[in-house]
Amino acid sequence: MTNKELLYIEDALGHENFMKSCCQKTSEQLKDVTLAEYIKQLETKHTELFNKFLNLL
């Protein structure tokens, strides 16, 4: 794997980790149960994407 590809994966991991934490914080603050559940689903999706990028290493 080239240095440029490693930098891309590192950047993608950072973005997915950030999105996961944003979703987690947001779902905890929402009072609308339906919306909170949707945001939790997004958190799960970002966790899966994070793990996929991590497995590339």
PDBQT receptor file of N, H, CA, C and O in Angstrom, charges set to zero:
ATOM      1  N   MET A   1       0.850  -1.166   0.000  1.00  0.00    +0.000 N 
ATOM      2  CA  MET A   1       0.000   0.000   0.000  1.00  0.00    +0.000 C 
ATOM      3  C   MET A   1       0.901   1.236   0.000  1.00  0.00    +0.000 C 
ATOM      4  O   MET A   1       1.887   1.299   0.734  1.00  0.00    +0.000 OA
ATOM      5  N   THR A   2       0.550   2.205  -0.824  1.00  0.00    +0.000 N 
ATOM      6  H   THR A   2      -0.251   2.153  -1.420  1.00  0.00    +0.000 HD
ATOM      7  CA  THR A   2       1.371   3.410  -0.921  1.00  0.00    +0.000 C 
ATOM      8  C   THR A   2       1.102   4.342   0.254  1.00  0.00    +0.000 C 
ATOM      9  O   THR A   2       0.114   4.196   0.973  1.00  0.00    +0.000 OA
ATOM     10  N   ASN A   3       1.992   5.288   0.427  1.00  0.00    +0.000 N 
ATOM     11  H   ASN A   3       2.795   5.406  -0.157  1.00  0.00    +0.000 HD
ATOM     12  CA  ASN A   3       1.853   6.278   1.493  1.00  0.00    +0.000 C 
ATOM     13  C   ASN A   3       0.572   7.098   1.295  1.00  0.00    +0.000 C 
ATOM     14  O   ASN A   3      -0.119   7.425   2.260  1.00  0.00    +0.000 OA
ATOM     15  N   LYS A   4       0.265   7.424   0.042  1.00  0.00    +0.000 N 
ATOM     16  H   LYS A   4       0.825   7.158  -0.742  1.00  0.00    +0.000 HD
ATOM     17  CA  LYS A   4      -0.934   8.200  -0.242  1.00  0.00    +0.000 C 
ATOM     18  C   LYS A   4      -2.197   7.419   0.129  1.00  0.00    +0.000 C 
ATOM     19  O   LYS A   4      -3.146   7.992   0.664  1.00  0.00    +0.000 OA
ATOM     20  N   GLU A   5      -2.210   6.118  -0.153  1.00  0.00    +0.000 N 
ATOM     21  H   GLU A   5      -1.439   5.652  -0.588  1.00  0.00    +0.000 HD
ATOM     22  CA  GLU A   5      -3.351   5.288   0.205  1.00  0.00    +0.000 C 
ATOM     23  C   GLU A   5      -3.498   5.176   1.721  1.00  0.00    +0.000 C 
ATOM     24  O   GLU A   5      -4.613   5.198   2.242  1.00  0.00    +0.000 OA
ATOM     25  N   LEU A   6      -2.380   5.058   2.423  1.00  0.00    +0.000 N 
ATOM     26  H   LEU A   6      -1.475   5.040   2.000  1.00  0.00    +0.000 HD
ATOM     27  CA  LEU A   6      -2.433   5.005   3.888  1.00  0.00    +0.000 C 
ATOM     28  C   LEU A   6      -2.970   6.304   4.475  1.00  0.00    +0.000 C 
ATOM     29  O   LEU A   6      -3.734   6.286   5.440  1.00  0.00    +0.000 OA
ATOM     30  N   LEU A   7      -2.570   7.429   3.894  1.00  0.00    +0.000 N 
ATOM     31  H   LEU A   7      -1.950   7.444   3.110  1.00  0.00    +0.000 HD
ATOM     32  CA  LEU A   7      -3.080   8.720   4.359  1.00  0.00    +0.000 C 
ATOM     33  C   LEU A   7      -4.581   8.840   4.120  1.00  0.00    +0.000 C 
ATOM     34  O   LEU A   7      -5.308   9.395   4.944  1.00  0.00    +0.000 OA
ATOM     35  N   TYR A   8      -5.037   8.313   2.984  1.00  0.00    +0.000 N 
ATOM     36  H   TYR A   8      -4.446   7.862   2.315  1.00  0.00    +0.000 HD
ATOM     37  CA  TYR A   8      -6.465   8.340   2.688  1.00  0.00    +0.000 C 
ATOM     38  C   TYR A   8      -7.237   7.524   3.720  1.00  0.00    +0.000 C 
ATOM     39  O   TYR A   8      -8.266   7.973   4.226  1.00  0.00    +0.000 OA
ATOM     40  N   ILE A   9      -6.747   6.332   4.031  1.00  0.00    +0.000 N 
ATOM     41  H   ILE A   9      -5.912   5.967   3.619  1.00  0.00    +0.000 HD
ATOM     42  CA  ILE A   9      -7.429   5.471   5.003  1.00  0.00    +0.000 C 
ATOM     43  C   ILE A   9      -7.419   6.114   6.391  1.00  0.00    +0.000 C 
ATOM     44  O   ILE A   9      -8.416   6.065   7.112  1.00  0.00    +0.000 OA
ATOM     45  N   GLU A  10      -6.301   6.710   6.755  1.00  0.00    +0.000 N 
ATOM     46  H   GLU A  10      -5.491   6.750   6.170  1.00  0.00    +0.000 HD
ATOM     47  CA  GLU A  10      -6.219   7.395   8.050  1.00  0.00    +0.000 C 
ATOM     48  C   GLU A  10      -7.227   8.540   8.122  1.00  0.00    +0.000 C 
ATOM     49  O   GLU A  10      -7.877   8.733   9.149  1.00  0.00    +0.000 OA
ATOM     50  N   ASP A  11      -7.354   9.288   7.047  1.00  0.00    +0.000 N 
ATOM     51  H   ASP A  11      -6.825   9.131   6.213  1.00  0.00    +0.000 HD
ATOM     52  CA  ASP A  11      -8.310  10.389   6.987  1.00  0.00    +0.000 C 
ATOM     53  C   ASP A  11      -9.745   9.862   7.081  1.00  0.00    +0.000 C 
ATOM     54  O   ASP A  11     -10.574  10.419   7.801  1.00  0.00    +0.000 OA
ATOM     55  N   ALA A  12     -10.026   8.790   6.350  1.00  0.00    +0.000 N 
ATOM     56  H   ALA A  12      -9.353   8.338   5.765  1.00  0.00    +0.000 HD
ATOM     57  CA  ALA A  12     -11.362   8.200   6.369  1.00  0.00    +0.000 C 
ATOM     58  C   ALA A  12     -11.705   7.671   7.760  1.00  0.00    +0.000 C 
ATOM     59  O   ALA A  12     -12.839   7.820   8.215  1.00  0.00    +0.000 OA
ATOM     60  N   LEU A  13     -10.729   7.050   8.443  1.00  0.00    +0.000 N 
ATOM     61  H   LEU A  13      -9.807   6.928   8.074  1.00  0.00    +0.000 HD
ATOM     62  CA  LEU A  13     -10.954   6.570   9.810  1.00  0.00    +0.000 C 
ATOM     63  C   LEU A  13     -11.305   7.730  10.736  1.00  0.00    +0.000 C 
ATOM     64  O   LEU A  13     -12.200   7.613  11.573  1.00  0.00    +0.000 OA
ATOM     65  N   GLY A  14     -10.609   8.834  10.586  1.00  0.00    +0.000 N 
ATOM     66  H   GLY A  14      -9.883   8.929   9.905  1.00  0.00    +0.000 HD
ATOM     67  CA  GLY A  14     -10.893  10.007  11.409  1.00  0.00    +0.000 C 
ATOM     68  C   GLY A  14     -12.291  10.551  11.172  1.00  0.00    +0.000 C 
ATOM     69  O   GLY A  14     -12.994  10.920  12.113  1.00  0.00    +0.000 OA
ATOM     70  N   HIS A  15     -12.690  10.597   9.903  1.00  0.00    +0.000 N 
ATOM     71  H   HIS A  15     -12.119  10.297   9.138  1.00  0.00    +0.000 HD
ATOM     72  CA  HIS A  15     -14.032  11.091   9.569  1.00  0.00    +0.000 C 
ATOM     73  C   HIS A  15     -15.115  10.170  10.124  1.00  0.00    +0.000 C 
ATOM     74  O   HIS A  15     -16.103  10.637  10.692  1.00  0.00    +0.000 OA
ATOM     75  N   GLU A  16     -14.929   8.878   9.960  1.00  0.00    +0.000 N 
ATOM     76  H   GLU A  16     -14.127   8.499   9.499  1.00  0.00    +0.000 HD
ATOM     77  CA  GLU A  16     -15.935   7.938  10.455  1.00  0.00    +0.000 C 
ATOM     78  C   GLU A  16     -16.021   7.957  11.978  1.00  0.00    +0.000 C 
ATOM     79  O   GLU A  16     -17.113   7.851  12.535  1.00  0.00    +0.000 OA
ATOM     80  N   ASN A  17     -14.898   8.088  12.647  1.00  0.00    +0.000 N 
ATOM     81  H   ASN A  17     -14.011   8.174  12.194  1.00  0.00    +0.000 HD
ATOM     82  CA  ASN A  17     -14.892   8.168  14.105  1.00  0.00    +0.000 C 
ATOM     83  C   ASN A  17     -15.605   9.435  14.576  1.00  0.00    +0.000 C 
ATOM     84  O   ASN A  17     -16.353   9.411  15.554  1.00  0.00    +0.000 OA
ATOM     85  N   PHE A  18     -15.365  10.537  13.873  1.00  0.00    +0.000 N 
ATOM     86  H   PHE A  18     -14.758  10.556  13.079  1.00  0.00    +0.000 HD
ATOM     87  CA  PHE A  18     -16.024  11.801  14.205  1.00  0.00    +0.000 C 
ATOM     88  C   PHE A  18     -17.539  11.689  14.013  1.00  0.00    +0.000 C 
ATOM     89  O   PHE A  18     -18.310  12.113  14.874  1.00  0.00    +0.000 OA
ATOM     90  N   MET A  19     -17.961  11.115  12.883  1.00  0.00    +0.000 N 
ATOM     91  H   MET A  19     -17.335  10.770  12.184  1.00  0.00    +0.000 HD
ATOM     92  CA  MET A  19     -19.389  10.974  12.614  1.00  0.00    +0.000 C 
ATOM     93  C   MET A  19     -20.059  10.056  13.637  1.00  0.00    +0.000 C 
ATOM     94  O   MET A  19     -21.183  10.313  14.069  1.00  0.00    +0.000 OA
ATOM     95  N   LYS A  20     -19.363   8.988  14.018  1.00  0.00    +0.000 N 
ATOM     96  H   LYS A  20     -18.450   8.780  13.667  1.00  0.00    +0.000 HD
ATOM     97  CA  LYS A  20     -19.890   8.058  15.018  1.00  0.00    +0.000 C 
ATOM     98  C   LYS A  20     -20.115   8.778  16.348  1.00  0.00    +0.000 C 
ATOM     99  O   LYS A  20     -21.161   8.617  16.978  1.00  0.00    +0.000 OA
ATOM    100  N   SER A  21     -19.137   9.565  16.767  1.00  0.00    +0.000 N 
ATOM    101  H   SER A  21     -18.287   9.696  16.255  1.00  0.00    +0.000 HD
ATOM    102  CA  SER A  21     -19.280  10.264  18.053  1.00  0.00    +0.000 C 
ATOM    103  C   SER A  21     -20.351  11.353  17.978  1.00  0.00    +0.000 C 
ATOM    104  O   SER A  21     -21.065  11.582  18.954  1.00  0.00    +0.000 OA
ATOM    105  N   CYS A  22     -20.471  12.023  16.834  1.00  0.00    +0.000 N 
ATOM    106  H   CYS A  22     -19.892  11.837  16.041  1.00  0.00    +0.000 HD
ATOM    107  CA  CYS A  22     -21.535  13.030  16.674  1.00  0.00    +0.000 C 
ATOM    108  C   CYS A  22     -22.915  12.382  16.758  1.00  0.00    +0.000 C 
ATOM    109  O   CYS A  22     -23.820  12.908  17.405  1.00  0.00    +0.000 OA
ATOM    110  N   CYS A  23     -23.064  11.243  16.100  1.00  0.00    +0.000 N 
ATOM    111  H   CYS A  23     -22.328  10.816  15.575  1.00  0.00    +0.000 HD
ATOM    112  CA  CYS A  23     -24.347  10.540  16.142  1.00  0.00    +0.000 C 
ATOM    113  C   CYS A  23     -24.676  10.084  17.558  1.00  0.00    +0.000 C 
ATOM    114  O   CYS A  23     -25.821  10.182  18.002  1.00  0.00    +0.000 OA
ATOM    115  N   GLN A  24     -23.674   9.590  18.255  1.00  0.00    +0.000 N 
ATOM    116  H   GLN A  24     -22.745   9.511  17.895  1.00  0.00    +0.000 HD
ATOM    117  CA  GLN A  24     -23.895   9.116  19.621  1.00  0.00    +0.000 C 
ATOM    118  C   GLN A  24     -24.359  10.265  20.523  1.00  0.00    +0.000 C 
ATOM    119  O   GLN A  24     -25.331  10.117  21.264  1.00  0.00    +0.000 OA
ATOM    120  N   LYS A  25     -23.674  11.393  20.462  1.00  0.00    +0.000 N 
ATOM    121  H   LYS A  25     -22.884  11.513  19.860  1.00  0.00    +0.000 HD
ATOM    122  CA  LYS A  25     -24.038  12.541  21.293  1.00  0.00    +0.000 C 
ATOM    123  C   LYS A  25     -25.420  13.066  20.926  1.00  0.00    +0.000 C 
ATOM    124  O   LYS A  25     -26.212  13.418  21.800  1.00  0.00    +0.000 OA
ATOM    125  N   THR A  26     -25.702  13.115  19.635  1.00  0.00    +0.000 N 
ATOM    126  H   THR A  26     -25.059  12.830  18.925  1.00  0.00    +0.000 HD
ATOM    127  CA  THR A  26     -26.984  13.652  19.181  1.00  0.00    +0.000 C 
ATOM    128  C   THR A  26     -28.137  12.756  19.603  1.00  0.00    +0.000 C 
ATOM    129  O   THR A  26     -29.164  13.250  20.067  1.00  0.00    +0.000 OA
ATOM    130  N   SER A  27     -27.981  11.447  19.447  1.00  0.00    +0.000 N 
ATOM    131  H   SER A  27     -27.146  11.046  19.070  1.00  0.00    +0.000 HD
ATOM    132  CA  SER A  27     -29.076  10.533  19.807  1.00  0.00    +0.000 C 
ATOM    133  C   SER A  27     -29.390  10.593  21.302  1.00  0.00    +0.000 C 
ATOM    134  O   SER A  27     -30.536  10.393  21.706  1.00  0.00    +0.000 OA
ATOM    135  N   GLU A  28     -28.386  10.865  22.112  1.00  0.00    +0.000 N 
ATOM    136  H   GLU A  28     -27.455  11.028  21.784  1.00  0.00    +0.000 HD
ATOM    137  CA  GLU A  28     -28.604  10.969  23.554  1.00  0.00    +0.000 C 
ATOM    138  C   GLU A  28     -29.372  12.243  23.922  1.00  0.00    +0.000 C 
ATOM    139  O   GLU A  28     -30.063  12.280  24.941  1.00  0.00    +0.000 OA
ATOM    140  N   GLN A  29     -29.252  13.281  23.097  1.00  0.00    +0.000 N 
ATOM    141  H   GLN A  29     -28.691  13.251  22.269  1.00  0.00    +0.000 HD
ATOM    142  CA  GLN A  29     -29.873  14.563  23.410  1.00  0.00    +0.000 C 
ATOM    143  C   GLN A  29     -31.276  14.717  22.829  1.00  0.00    +0.000 C 
ATOM    144  O   GLN A  29     -32.034  15.585  23.262  1.00  0.00    +0.000 OA
ATOM    145  N   LEU A  30     -31.624  13.886  21.858  1.00  0.00    +0.000 N 
ATOM    146  H   LEU A  30     -31.008  13.181  21.507  1.00  0.00    +0.000 HD
ATOM    147  CA  LEU A  30     -32.921  14.029  21.209  1.00  0.00    +0.000 C 
ATOM    148  C   LEU A  30     -34.058  13.524  22.082  1.00  0.00    +0.000 C 
ATOM    149  O   LEU A  30     -33.928  12.515  22.775  1.00  0.00    +0.000 OA
ATOM    150  N   LYS A  31     -35.164  14.235  22.037  1.00  0.00    +0.000 N 
ATOM    151  H   LYS A  31     -35.269  15.054  21.474  1.00  0.00    +0.000 HD
ATOM    152  CA  LYS A  31     -36.349  13.832  22.782  1.00  0.00    +0.000 C 
ATOM    153  C   LYS A  31     -37.315  13.049  21.892  1.00  0.00    +0.000 C 
ATOM    154  O   LYS A  31     -38.124  12.265  22.389  1.00  0.00    +0.000 OA
ATOM    155  N   ASP A  32     -37.231  13.261  20.595  1.00  0.00    +0.000 N 
ATOM    156  H   ASP A  32     -36.574  13.898  20.191  1.00  0.00    +0.000 HD
ATOM    157  CA  ASP A  32     -38.051  12.523  19.636  1.00  0.00    +0.000 C 
ATOM    158  C   ASP A  32     -37.481  11.105  19.500  1.00  0.00    +0.000 C 
ATOM    159  O   ASP A  32     -36.379  10.927  18.981  1.00  0.00    +0.000 OA
ATOM    160  N   VAL A  33     -38.213  10.123  19.954  1.00  0.00    +0.000 N 
ATOM    161  H   VAL A  33     -39.108  10.268  20.375  1.00  0.00    +0.000 HD
ATOM    162  CA  VAL A  33     -37.737   8.747  19.993  1.00  0.00    +0.000 C 
ATOM    163  C   VAL A  33     -37.452   8.212  18.591  1.00  0.00    +0.000 C 
ATOM    164  O   VAL A  33     -36.449   7.530  18.379  1.00  0.00    +0.000 OA
ATOM    165  N   THR A  34     -38.317   8.514  17.648  1.00  0.00    +0.000 N 
ATOM    166  H   THR A  34     -39.131   9.068  17.820  1.00  0.00    +0.000 HD
ATOM    167  CA  THR A  34     -38.146   8.027  16.283  1.00  0.00    +0.000 C 
ATOM    168  C   THR A  34     -36.869   8.584  15.664  1.00  0.00    +0.000 C 
ATOM    169  O   THR A  34     -36.101   7.852  15.039  1.00  0.00    +0.000 OA
ATOM    170  N   LEU A  35     -36.653   9.855  15.838  1.00  0.00    +0.000 N 
ATOM    171  H   LEU A  35     -37.277  10.450  16.346  1.00  0.00    +0.000 HD
ATOM    172  CA  LEU A  35     -35.448  10.489  15.298  1.00  0.00    +0.000 C 
ATOM    173  C   LEU A  35     -34.200   9.972  16.002  1.00  0.00    +0.000 C 
ATOM    174  O   LEU A  35     -33.172   9.756  15.359  1.00  0.00    +0.000 OA
ATOM    175  N   ALA A  36     -34.277   9.774  17.299  1.00  0.00    +0.000 N 
ATOM    176  H   ALA A  36     -35.111   9.949  17.821  1.00  0.00    +0.000 HD
ATOM    177  CA  ALA A  36     -33.140   9.254  18.054  1.00  0.00    +0.000 C 
ATOM    178  C   ALA A  36     -32.772   7.851  17.579  1.00  0.00    +0.000 C 
ATOM    179  O   ALA A  36     -31.589   7.526  17.474  1.00  0.00    +0.000 OA
ATOM    180  N   GLU A  37     -33.766   7.021  17.292  1.00  0.00    +0.000 N 
ATOM    181  H   GLU A  37     -34.727   7.285  17.377  1.00  0.00    +0.000 HD
ATOM    182  CA  GLU A  37     -33.509   5.664  16.792  1.00  0.00    +0.000 C 
ATOM    183  C   GLU A  37     -32.848   5.712  15.414  1.00  0.00    +0.000 C 
ATOM    184  O   GLU A  37     -31.950   4.920  15.128  1.00  0.00    +0.000 OA
ATOM    185  N   TYR A  38     -33.286   6.634  14.568  1.00  0.00    +0.000 N 
ATOM    186  H   TYR A  38     -34.015   7.277  14.800  1.00  0.00    +0.000 HD
ATOM    187  CA  TYR A  38     -32.674   6.782  13.248  1.00  0.00    +0.000 C 
ATOM    188  C   TYR A  38     -31.204   7.190  13.371  1.00  0.00    +0.000 C 
ATOM    189  O   TYR A  38     -30.346   6.668  12.659  1.00  0.00    +0.000 OA
ATOM    190  N   ILE A  39     -30.925   8.120  14.270  1.00  0.00    +0.000 N 
ATOM    191  H   ILE A  39     -31.622   8.544  14.848  1.00  0.00    +0.000 HD
ATOM    192  CA  ILE A  39     -29.548   8.572  14.476  1.00  0.00    +0.000 C 
ATOM    193  C   ILE A  39     -28.695   7.426  15.030  1.00  0.00    +0.000 C 
ATOM    194  O   ILE A  39     -27.515   7.321  14.698  1.00  0.00    +0.000 OA
ATOM    195  N   LYS A  40     -29.278   6.577  15.864  1.00  0.00    +0.000 N 
ATOM    196  H   LYS A  40     -30.237   6.663  16.134  1.00  0.00    +0.000 HD
ATOM    197  CA  LYS A  40     -28.555   5.404  16.365  1.00  0.00    +0.000 C 
ATOM    198  C   LYS A  40     -28.225   4.437  15.230  1.00  0.00    +0.000 C 
ATOM    199  O   LYS A  40     -27.165   3.810  15.229  1.00  0.00    +0.000 OA
ATOM    200  N   GLN A  41     -29.137   4.319  14.263  1.00  0.00    +0.000 N 
ATOM    201  H   GLN A  41     -29.998   4.828  14.263  1.00  0.00    +0.000 HD
ATOM    202  CA  GLN A  41     -28.862   3.492  13.086  1.00  0.00    +0.000 C 
ATOM    203  C   GLN A  41     -27.695   4.070  12.286  1.00  0.00    +0.000 C 
ATOM    204  O   GLN A  41     -26.853   3.328  11.781  1.00  0.00    +0.000 OA
ATOM    205  N   LEU A  42     -27.651   5.392  12.175  1.00  0.00    +0.000 N 
ATOM    206  H   LEU A  42     -28.335   5.995  12.585  1.00  0.00    +0.000 HD
ATOM    207  CA  LEU A  42     -26.534   6.042  11.485  1.00  0.00    +0.000 C 
ATOM    208  C   LEU A  42     -25.229   5.800  12.233  1.00  0.00    +0.000 C 
ATOM    209  O   LEU A  42     -24.184   5.589  11.618  1.00  0.00    +0.000 OA
ATOM    210  N   GLU A  43     -25.294   5.830  13.551  1.00  0.00    +0.000 N 
ATOM    211  H   GLU A  43     -26.143   6.001  14.050  1.00  0.00    +0.000 HD
ATOM    212  CA  GLU A  43     -24.100   5.548  14.357  1.00  0.00    +0.000 C 
ATOM    213  C   GLU A  43     -23.585   4.140  14.072  1.00  0.00    +0.000 C 
ATOM    214  O   GLU A  43     -22.381   3.929  13.927  1.00  0.00    +0.000 OA
ATOM    215  N   THR A  44     -24.496   3.188  13.992  1.00  0.00    +0.000 N 
ATOM    216  H   THR A  44     -25.475   3.359  14.110  1.00  0.00    +0.000 HD
ATOM    217  CA  THR A  44     -24.118   1.808  13.682  1.00  0.00    +0.000 C 
ATOM    218  C   THR A  44     -23.485   1.723  12.296  1.00  0.00    +0.000 C 
ATOM    219  O   THR A  44     -22.488   1.024  12.110  1.00  0.00    +0.000 OA
ATOM    220  N   LYS A  45     -24.052   2.424  11.334  1.00  0.00    +0.000 N 
ATOM    221  H   LYS A  45     -24.862   2.992  11.485  1.00  0.00    +0.000 HD
ATOM    222  CA  LYS A  45     -23.506   2.414   9.973  1.00  0.00    +0.000 C 
ATOM    223  C   LYS A  45     -22.090   2.987   9.953  1.00  0.00    +0.000 C 
ATOM    224  O   LYS A  45     -21.210   2.437   9.290  1.00  0.00    +0.000 OA
ATOM    225  N   HIS A  46     -21.866   4.080  10.667  1.00  0.00    +0.000 N 
ATOM    226  H   HIS A  46     -22.581   4.527  11.205  1.00  0.00    +0.000 HD
ATOM    227  CA  HIS A  46     -20.532   4.685  10.706  1.00  0.00    +0.000 C 
ATOM    228  C   HIS A  46     -19.538   3.783  11.442  1.00  0.00    +0.000 C 
ATOM    229  O   HIS A  46     -18.354   3.763  11.103  1.00  0.00    +0.000 OA
ATOM    230  N   THR A  47     -20.004   3.050  12.430  1.00  0.00    +0.000 N 
ATOM    231  H   THR A  47     -20.965   3.067  12.705  1.00  0.00    +0.000 HD
ATOM    232  CA  THR A  47     -19.140   2.087  13.113  1.00  0.00    +0.000 C 
ATOM    233  C   THR A  47     -18.727   0.977  12.153  1.00  0.00    +0.000 C 
ATOM    234  O   THR A  47     -17.569   0.562  12.137  1.00  0.00    +0.000 OA
ATOM    235  N   GLU A  48     -19.678   0.501  11.356  1.00  0.00    +0.000 N 
ATOM    236  H   GLU A  48     -20.619   0.839  11.369  1.00  0.00    +0.000 HD
ATOM    237  CA  GLU A  48     -19.366  -0.531  10.366  1.00  0.00    +0.000 C 
ATOM    238  C   GLU A  48     -18.361  -0.023   9.334  1.00  0.00    +0.000 C 
ATOM    239  O   GLU A  48     -17.421  -0.732   8.977  1.00  0.00    +0.000 OA
ATOM    240  N   LEU A  49     -18.561   1.198   8.858  1.00  0.00    +0.000 N 
ATOM    241  H   LEU A  49     -19.325   1.774   9.148  1.00  0.00    +0.000 HD
ATOM    242  CA  LEU A  49     -17.634   1.775   7.885  1.00  0.00    +0.000 C 
ATOM    243  C   LEU A  49     -16.241   1.957   8.488  1.00  0.00    +0.000 C 
ATOM    244  O   LEU A  49     -15.234   1.709   7.825  1.00  0.00    +0.000 OA
ATOM    245  N   PHE A  50     -16.193   2.392   9.753  1.00  0.00    +0.000 N 
ATOM    246  H   PHE A  50     -17.011   2.593  10.291  1.00  0.00    +0.000 HD
ATOM    247  CA  PHE A  50     -14.914   2.539  10.444  1.00  0.00    +0.000 C 
ATOM    248  C   PHE A  50     -14.181   1.200  10.476  1.00  0.00    +0.000 C 
ATOM    249  O   PHE A  50     -12.984   1.129  10.196  1.00  0.00    +0.000 OA
ATOM    250  N   ASN A  51     -14.908   0.144  10.820  1.00  0.00    +0.000 N 
ATOM    251  H   ASN A  51     -15.880   0.201  11.048  1.00  0.00    +0.000 HD
ATOM    252  CA  ASN A  51     -14.300  -1.185  10.912  1.00  0.00    +0.000 C 
ATOM    253  C   ASN A  51     -13.834  -1.690   9.550  1.00  0.00    +0.000 C 
ATOM    254  O   ASN A  51     -12.804  -2.357   9.455  1.00  0.00    +0.000 OA
ATOM    255  N   LYS A  52     -14.585  -1.376   8.497  1.00  0.00    +0.000 N 
ATOM    256  H   LYS A  52     -15.422  -0.834   8.574  1.00  0.00    +0.000 HD
ATOM    257  CA  LYS A  52     -14.173  -1.782   7.155  1.00  0.00    +0.000 C 
ATOM    258  C   LYS A  52     -12.872  -1.091   6.751  1.00  0.00    +0.000 C 
ATOM    259  O   LYS A  52     -11.971  -1.722   6.197  1.00  0.00    +0.000 OA
ATOM    260  N   PHE A  53     -12.781   0.208   7.032  1.00  0.00    +0.000 N 
ATOM    261  H   PHE A  53     -13.512   0.720   7.482  1.00  0.00    +0.000 HD
ATOM    262  CA  PHE A  53     -11.535   0.918   6.722  1.00  0.00    +0.000 C 
ATOM    263  C   PHE A  53     -10.370   0.381   7.562  1.00  0.00    +0.000 C 
ATOM    264  O   PHE A  53      -9.247   0.251   7.075  1.00  0.00    +0.000 OA
ATOM    265  N   LEU A  54     -10.654   0.076   8.813  1.00  0.00    +0.000 N 
ATOM    266  H   LEU A  54     -11.567   0.181   9.208  1.00  0.00    +0.000 HD
ATOM    267  CA  LEU A  54      -9.612  -0.455   9.698  1.00  0.00    +0.000 C 
ATOM    268  C   LEU A  54      -9.103  -1.806   9.199  1.00  0.00    +0.000 C 
ATOM    269  O   LEU A  54      -7.914  -2.103   9.309  1.00  0.00    +0.000 OA
ATOM    270  N   ASN A  55      -9.994  -2.613   8.657  1.00  0.00    +0.000 N 
ATOM    271  H   ASN A  55     -10.961  -2.371   8.567  1.00  0.00    +0.000 HD
ATOM    272  CA  ASN A  55      -9.595  -3.921   8.142  1.00  0.00    +0.000 C 
ATOM    273  C   ASN A  55      -8.737  -3.829   6.882  1.00  0.00    +0.000 C 
ATOM    274  O   ASN A  55      -8.092  -4.808   6.505  1.00  0.00    +0.000 OA
ATOM    275  N   LEU A  56      -8.719  -2.675   6.228  1.00  0.00    +0.000 N 
ATOM    276  H   LEU A  56      -9.242  -1.880   6.534  1.00  0.00    +0.000 HD
ATOM    277  CA  LEU A  56      -7.852  -2.501   5.071  1.00  0.00    +0.000 C 
ATOM    278  C   LEU A  56      -6.388  -2.458   5.479  1.00  0.00    +0.000 C 
ATOM    279  O   LEU A  56      -5.498  -2.736   4.675  1.00  0.00    +0.000 OA
ATOM    280  N   LEU A  57      -6.148  -2.102   6.746  1.00  0.00    +0.000 N 
ATOM    281  H   LEU A  57      -6.871  -1.876   7.399  1.00  0.00    +0.000 HD
ATOM    282  CA  LEU A  57      -4.782  -2.037   7.226  1.00  0.00    +0.000 C 
ATOM    283  C   LEU A  57      -4.361  -3.396   7.619  1.00  0.00    +0.000 C 
ATOM    284  O   LEU A  57      -3.228  -3.588   8.061  1.00  0.00    +0.000 OA
TER     285      LEU A  57
